[in-house]
Amino acid sequence: MDNVGREQQRGTPHKATEMKIAAIIIVTVAVIGFTALNFHFILLDGSLKVLTKTHLSLEDTFVDARGAKKFKLLLKPALLEAGVRETLK
């Protein structure tokens, strides 16, 4: 009976650690999701530009605008509202 009590005591800190790790993972995923909903990340030839979205969505979160693809950005209303014209100047 004494050994059973010790095993239960040893298991309790382990479960608390697992819960902390799970909470950290959940918060990290939530922050990444919130960031994806609020920003456009545009990869240009020599840099990465970040624009604030005008509304929450996953549309055009990551955009590859290297080379001649830059002009295609001007056809996307969500990017135009966010100010992509000023970024390309």
PEUR-V220749 format. One record per backbone hydrogen bond with DSSP energy under -1.0 kcal/mol. CO is the residue of the C=O (numbers start at 0). NH is the residue of the N-H. If there is no record, write none. Layout:
co:CO nh:NH
co:CO nh:NH
This chain:
co:0 nh:4
co:1 nh:5
co:2 nh:6
co:3 nh:7
co:4 nh:8
co:5 nh:9
co:6 nh:10
co:7 nh:11
co:10 nh:14
co:11 nh:15
co:12 nh:16
co:13 nh:17
co:14 nh:18
co:15 nh:19
co:16 nh:20
co:17 nh:21
co:18 nh:22
co:19 nh:23
co:20 nh:24
co:21 nh:25
co:22 nh:26
co:23 nh:27
co:24 nh:28
co:25 nh:29
co:26 nh:30
co:27 nh:31
co:28 nh:32
co:29 nh:33
co:30 nh:34
co:31 nh:35
co:32 nh:36
co:33 nh:37
co:34 nh:38
co:36 nh:56
co:37 nh:52
co:39 nh:50
co:40 nh:62
co:41 nh:48
co:42 nh:64
co:46 nh:43
co:48 nh:41
co:50 nh:39
co:57 nh:60
co:60 nh:40
co:62 nh:42
co:65 nh:68
co:66 nh:69
co:67 nh:70
co:69 nh:72
co:71 nh:74
co:72 nh:75
co:75 nh:79
co:76 nh:80
co:77 nh:81
co:78 nh:83
co:82 nh:86
co:83 nh:87
